[in-house]
Amino acid sequence: MVIMRLFRYLVLFASPTLFAYDFSDNADYLAPSSRWPAWNDTMERSSAEANVIRTCLEFENKDQCEPRLRPLHVIVDRSRALSHKQQLQIVNRYINKHRLYRRDGRSHDGASWGDGPIFSQWSTLLEFLQKGGDCEDYATAKYMILRLLGYPADALRIVVVYDRKTREYHALVAVKDNQGDVRLLDIDNRIYQGNPAAYRYVYAINETSIWDHSVASTLPKRRQRRNR
């Protein structure tokens, strides 16, 4: 019994990969998202698109939408009656099927946040559907569709991670449901409940806030509280 108990403690404290992304810990809060010009600009462009998208989604028939919005109409319309799990699956797969993945040099301007990249440009949903994009654009597109399905901003975050296997930075979407369970939507159709072993959280952003995980999330809880 003693050996088993010690083993459980070792696993608990030595393996942070067992834990899901944590929405509840405010120790990593950095600033309002409006402080990030590139992201703020994307939110403003998305707001300008909102009326066009809403008008399409209000139509009963997708053929009443302009051609570029018809697939989106179908996805949102079909998803409304699905369970939380099914909605995440269909949105994840719909965006991931867009094979216009590009590395065009515009996603990183050489600056860094903590020890991760600061993306210099983000695509809106309609821009992504037309042109594709980098991993952060895939994540943003999923974020925007989930917002269309009624998910509140405080239940969604775009999380930038460092992939220890590829030694590259990567973006996912973190989603919290009404029970407090968190899922991570990845670009390969996987939906994680825990933190994938190869990923280390760097920072996160949504419509209101920025969280810097690169330092605060690695501190002991007592020290985190002192740094708030």
N, C-alpha and C positions, 0 to 999 in steps of 0.2 A: 504493500500500500504506500509506504513512504517513497519507494523508488518511483512508482507511477505518479505520485503527486509531484515529486521533484521534476519528473519528465514534463508534466503538463506546464509547470512554471517556466521551465526552460524554453519550451515551444512558445509560450505566451509572450515572453520578453525578448526572445531571439529572432522571431519570425514575423515582422510587421506585414509581410505579404498575406497573412491570414485575414487581415482586416479589410473591410470594405471602405470605400471613400467616405469620409465623415463630414456630413453637412452641419452637424450640431456644434462643432468646436469653432469658436470665433477667434481663437488665438492667432490665426493666420491672416486675419483681415488686414488689408493694406490700405485701400483707398476707394473712393467712388470710381466706378468704371468710366465716368466722364473725363477722368484725368488721363486716360489713354486716348490720344487723338485719333489713331487709326481705327480703334474699335468704336469710338464715339461717332466717327464719320460713317461707319458701316451701319450703326443703329439709325442714324438719320436717313440714310439711303433706304434702309428697310422700311422705315416709317412712311417714306414717300411711295413705296410699292404697295403698302398695306391696302389701300382702297381698291387697287386693281385686283389684288388677290381675293379680298373679301367679296367683291362683286361677282367674281367667278364662282366662288364657293356657295353663294346664295342661289345660283341657278340650279334647277332640278336636273337638267341635262347637261352633261359635260360639253356637248357640241355647241352650246351657247357661249362657251368660253373661247378666248383666242387660243390657237393651236398649242402654243408653248405651255399653257396652263391646264390643258385637258388631263394629262396624267396625274397632276397634282390634285385636281378635282376628284378623280376616281379614288386615289389613295386616302384623302381626307374623308370623303363620303363613306367609304367602306370601313374605315377605322373607327368611326364614331360609336358603332355598336359593339366593338370588340372589347375584350378584357385589357387591363393594363399591360399584361405580359404580351398579348397579341399585338397591341398597338406598337410597343417597342420593337417587336420583331418585324412588322411590316414596314415601319418607317426606316429602320436600320437597313433592311434589304433593298428598299426602294432607292435610297440614296447611294448605297454601296454598288448598285448595279451600273451606276454612271461610271463608265471606264475612262472618262476624260481626266484621269489623274495626271497632274503635271508638276514638274519641279522647274519653275521658270525663273527662279532667283529672286522673285519679288517678295517671298514670304519671310525673309529674314534680312534685316538691314545691318547686321553686324553688332547691334546692341544686345544687351542681355539683361534679364530680370533675375536677380539672385544668380543662379547658374544655368538659366535657361534662356532661349531666344525670345526676343520681342518681335512679333510678326508686324511687318510694316504695312500690310494691307490684308483685308478680309473681304470675301465676297458675300453679297446678299443672297437670299434664296433664289431669286430670279436670275441673277448673274451666274450662280452656280449651275442652274438647270440648263443655261445656254452654253456655258464655256467650260464647266468642270472646275477643277482647282486642286490645291494641296490638301493635306489632311485636315488643316484647320478649317478649310472651306467645307469639307464633308461634314465636319462636326457642327459648324454653324448652320448648315442646311437642315440637319436633323433637329437641332435646337429650335429653329424657326417653325418647322412643321409641328413639333410637339406643342409649341405655343399656340398654333392654329387649332390644335385639338383640345385646347383648354388647360394645358399644364401651366401652373403659375411660374413666374420667373424665379421665385425663391426655391423651387423644387428642381431647378435645372442649372447646370454649370458646364461650361466648356473647360476641360481639364487638360493641361499640357503636362506630359510625362516624359521622362527620359527612359528609353528602352535600352537596358543593359546588354541585350543580345546584339542589336544592330548598331548600338552606340549612336543613336539618333534621337531627336526629339519628335514627339508625336502628340496628336490631339484626339481626345475622346469626348463623349457627352456623358455626364453623370446625371442620373434621374432618380429622384426620391419619390416613392409612392405615399399614399395616405397612411400606411402602416409604419412608415419610417424606413422601409427597406430601400437600399440603393443598388442601382444597376449601372454598369458602364457599357456604352455602346461603342464597339470598335469598327474599324474599317473592313474587317474580314468577316463580318456578319456575326461575330461572337458577341454575346452579352454576358458580362462578368458580374457575379455577385460579390466576390472578394477582390482584393487588389491583385491583378496578375503579377506573377512572381518576377517577371522581367522588368516591370514598370516601377519607376519612382516618381511620385507626384512632385511637380515643380511649382506650378501656379494654376489658378483657375479664375474664370471671369463669367459674369452674366450681365444682364442689363443694368444692374445697379452697383455691383461691387467687384473688387479684385482681391484675391487671396494669394498671398505668397507662401507656398508650402516649403520652399527650398531650405529655410532655416528653422522657422518656428515649429513646423511639424516634427522635427527631429529632436526638439528639446524635451526634457522631462516635464511632466505636467505642472509641477510646482513652479519651475522656472517660466513656463508659458504664462501662468497666471501673473507672475511679477512683471512680465513684459507687456501686458495688455495696456 
